[in-house]
Amino acid sequence: MNIITQLLNALPGSISQGLIWGIMAIGVYLTYRILDIADLTVDGSFATGGVVAVVLILNGCNLWLAMLLAFVSGILVGVITGLLNILLGIPHILAGILTQLALYSINLKILGKANQSVNVNKTELLISLRWVRDFAFHNPLITVGIVLALLIGILYWFFGTEMGCAIRATGANLNMSRAQGINTNFNKVLGIMLSNGLVAFSGAFLAQFQGFADVKMGQGAIVIALAAVIIGEALFGKIFKNFALRLLSVAFGSIIYYIVIQTVVTLGFDANLLKLLSAAIVAIFLGIPHLKKQYDQNHIRKYKGGRSDA
Amino acid sequence: MLDIVGVEKTFNPGTINEKKALNGITLHLDEGDFVTVIGGNGAGKSTMLNMIAGVYPVDCGSIVIDGVDVTRLPEYKRAKYLGRVFQDPMTGTAADMQIEENLALAARRGKIRGLKAGITAKERREFRELLTMLDLGLEDRLTAKVGLLSGGQRQALTLLMATLSKPKVLLLDEHTAALDPKTAKKVLDITEEIVGKNNLATIMITHNMADAIRVGNRLIMMHDGRIVVDVKGEEKKKLTIEQLLKMFEASSGSEFTSDKVMLSK
């Protein structure tokens, strides 16, 4: 019983964390699924969002303005990766890795040190882990939940516009897009910008939620986001067809991921091995389509029917 | 409508794989000209269309469409003037998007794509009407993913997309080659209907000699990156396949060889 009580006690925190990472995962979904690009910039831009927000908040900046500027910082980071790709012809994955590495230095410079706390008792914050049980707007479940719903609404609208459709077409078929007059390079950059903007925005929420920003807070973030995307698709892919619902399924995937992680930790799983667990989960799910094909190939049935001329 | 002057293109210059694909192509098309193009493997047919479309830059020469010099414009900017259908039915449409979304993308070719709705209710009605004319049963499947369609349906849809906002020149790169004979005929019929109705300047590469002779008002034959035969009007109507092969041998000094050309119907 004790474990169940512990789990239930931890649930609001896990769900909050899942919601925050859900925004991040939706950002990754835009590049990974819509543009068909694996953009590794996000490990860096997630931390950039966190450090930008914390520095601004500590300097007395309006909280929502700090969130907006964190979003803008992510967009600027996206521009760099995009330009490395389209102007210098560096492959997407490598362009992302280069930006991510460079961001480590930049994040350190912005923050001035490796990590910086923001104490919720001394500084006004939008959300905090301490408030997960409060029945008020500043409860992260409510604040992040509302913001997430708004973001899904805005993205649903945007990807239905001419510009959004052009981004989707770019990811779906480059040749066709160019033949239809779509500037595919521009649209790729636009998609990567939007993605990193959301990722940085999510990082800004997480820094407040956990009460500190750390230049390493984005390490492995791409894996958590991919886990969220994959879990969401595996569980809700069959029923959620509409674009807004597919974004929602990514957020659900993220929440489920954090509930599962919380559960295994509560059950006594060594917390130091969590990243190994995350990587293994993602590797297995990414590998399932391939394994299924192999299995089918090895299990082609023999024709058993009779032939008249045999 | 289209003026190609002295266009040359060499792939992989200075390497062991050097290939002179276009060897000084000069071609003029008037409005409503429907040119069929035949030629053997590596004659430069597809390269010529790709040069017009801007897939790769030319080495020298110029390409002018309706008075606009497009020689230095990137592919996506030239798209404003061009409608294109490819040999591979997968190339011309986005499989993961709906039929109506594909059409809506094509309807905005050459226009600035802003924050207006990607598809309007009025467009949906128009698309339904246009698809009804194709007579392929697509009019009731506007929201179906294009990936669910057959090759012939996808080519017909691509053709519709290519001509939805009227192009100055329509480029057809063996667009019926990947289809079975019956479907190929249907797509070719639709092609003639659309081209005729819009009076479009059209270049159609085909591997079917009989089609090349029957369709359009002009026929050119390519060999080694050059246009070696160019027949128009009455002369073209009277052509036979035998004559065409003789003309080819006389002008190129070799036999017509292609692994897929169809000499008969």
Interface residues (C-beta under 8 A of the other chain):
Chain A: F158 G160 T161 E162 M163 G164 C165 A166 R168 A169 A172 N173 N175 M176 S177 R178 A179 Q180 G181 I182 N183 T184
Chain B: A53 E75 Y76 K77 A79 K80 L82 R84 F86 T91 G92 T93 A94 A95 D96 M97 E101 A104 L105 A106 R108 R109 G110 K111 R113 G114 L115 K116 A117 G118 I119 M161 A162
